Amino acid sequence: MNLGHYAACLFGGAFLMNSVPHVVAGAMGRPLQSPFAKPPGRGLSSSIVNVLWGFFNLVVAWVLLAGTGGFDVRAWGDALAAGAGALAIAAHLALHFGRFNGGKLASGEPPPR
């Protein structure tokens, strides 16, 4: 496979992981940070905005994983690339949004604001 295929898997995994908190929070009727909030990425968006944003991320993930690259879950390279994208965005989101949602550092101290 070529590098473009693995890039599609990497970003597909990232978009798939990013859809999870938005769809879940929205389905629970809870607001969550989104790019559409004021200020973007810091303020809260309504639950319906988060459901829509989450499903948009699911569509992008599907296009990247199934539509462009022919993602094969049984192929180690495909699974590792998608998993790496999912892990990278999950770690980024945990660090970024932990500041706004009560996340703590390993020391138990609240993160700096």
C-alpha positions as CSV (number, residue, x, y, z in Angstrom):
1,M,0.0,0.0,0.0
2,N,1.1,3.6,-0.5
3,L,1.6,6.4,2.0
4,G,-1.7,8.1,1.0
5,H,-3.6,5.0,2.0
6,Y,-2.1,5.0,5.5
7,A,-2.6,8.7,5.8
8,A,-6.3,8.1,5.0
9,C,-6.4,5.4,7.7
10,L,-4.6,7.7,10.3
11,F,-7.0,10.6,9.7
12,G,-10.0,8.3,9.4
13,G,-9.2,6.9,12.9
14,A,-8.8,10.4,14.2
15,F,-12.2,11.6,12.8
16,L,-13.8,8.4,14.1
17,M,-12.5,8.9,17.6
18,N,-13.5,12.6,17.5
19,S,-17.1,11.7,16.7
20,V,-17.5,9.7,19.9
21,P,-17.6,12.4,22.6
22,H,-19.7,14.7,20.5
23,V,-22.4,12.1,19.7
24,V,-22.4,10.7,23.2
25,A,-22.6,14.1,24.9
26,G,-25.3,15.3,22.5
27,A,-27.3,12.2,22.8
28,M,-27.2,12.7,26.6
29,G,-28.5,16.2,26.1
30,R,-25.3,17.8,27.4
31,P,-23.4,20.7,26.0
32,L,-19.7,20.2,25.0
33,Q,-17.0,22.2,23.4
34,S,-17.0,22.3,19.6
35,P,-15.5,24.4,16.8
36,F,-18.8,26.3,16.6
37,A,-18.8,27.6,20.2
38,K,-17.8,31.1,21.3
39,P,-14.8,31.1,21.7
40,P,-14.2,28.1,19.4
41,G,-13.0,25.0,21.1
42,R,-13.5,26.5,24.6
43,G,-17.1,27.6,24.9
44,L,-20.0,25.1,25.0
45,S,-22.2,24.1,22.0
46,S,-25.7,22.8,22.4
47,S,-26.4,19.1,22.4
48,I,-27.9,19.2,18.9
49,V,-24.9,21.0,17.5
50,N,-22.7,18.3,19.0
51,V,-24.8,15.5,17.6
52,L,-24.6,17.0,14.1
53,W,-20.8,17.7,14.5
54,G,-20.3,14.1,15.7
55,F,-22.2,12.6,12.7
56,F,-20.3,14.9,10.3
57,N,-17.1,13.4,11.8
58,L,-18.5,9.9,11.3
59,V,-19.1,10.6,7.6
60,V,-15.6,12.0,7.1
61,A,-14.2,8.9,8.9
62,W,-16.2,6.6,6.6
63,V,-15.1,8.5,3.5
64,L,-11.4,8.2,4.6
65,L,-11.6,4.6,5.8
66,A,-14.0,2.9,3.4
67,G,-14.5,5.4,0.6
68,T,-10.9,6.2,-0.4
69,G,-8.5,3.7,1.0
70,G,-10.3,0.4,1.2
71,F,-9.6,0.0,4.9
72,D,-9.2,-3.6,5.9
73,V,-9.6,-4.2,9.7
74,R,-7.7,-7.5,9.3
75,A,-4.7,-5.8,7.8
76,W,-2.2,-4.9,10.6
77,G,-1.0,-1.7,8.8
78,D,-4.5,-0.4,8.3
79,A,-5.5,-1.1,11.9
80,L,-2.3,0.3,13.3
81,A,-2.6,3.5,11.3
82,A,-6.2,4.0,12.3
83,G,-5.5,3.2,15.9
84,A,-2.6,5.7,15.9
85,G,-4.8,8.4,14.6
86,A,-7.5,7.6,17.2
87,L,-4.9,7.5,20.0
88,A,-3.4,10.8,18.9
89,I,-6.6,12.7,18.8
90,A,-7.9,11.1,22.0
91,A,-4.7,12.2,23.9
92,H,-4.9,15.7,22.4
93,L,-8.6,16.0,23.3
94,A,-7.9,14.7,26.9
95,L,-5.2,17.3,27.4
96,H,-7.1,20.2,25.7
97,F,-10.6,19.7,27.1
98,G,-9.4,18.4,30.5
99,R,-8.7,22.0,31.3
100,F,-12.4,22.9,30.9
101,N,-14.0,19.7,32.2
102,G,-12.3,18.9,35.5
103,G,-9.4,16.9,34.1
104,K,-6.4,16.4,36.4
105,L,-2.7,15.9,35.9
106,A,-1.1,12.7,37.0
107,S,0.0,14.4,40.2
108,G,-3.7,15.0,41.1
109,E,-3.2,18.8,40.8
110,P,-5.7,20.6,38.6
111,P,-4.1,21.8,35.3
112,P,-3.1,25.4,34.9
113,R,-5.7,27.7,33.4
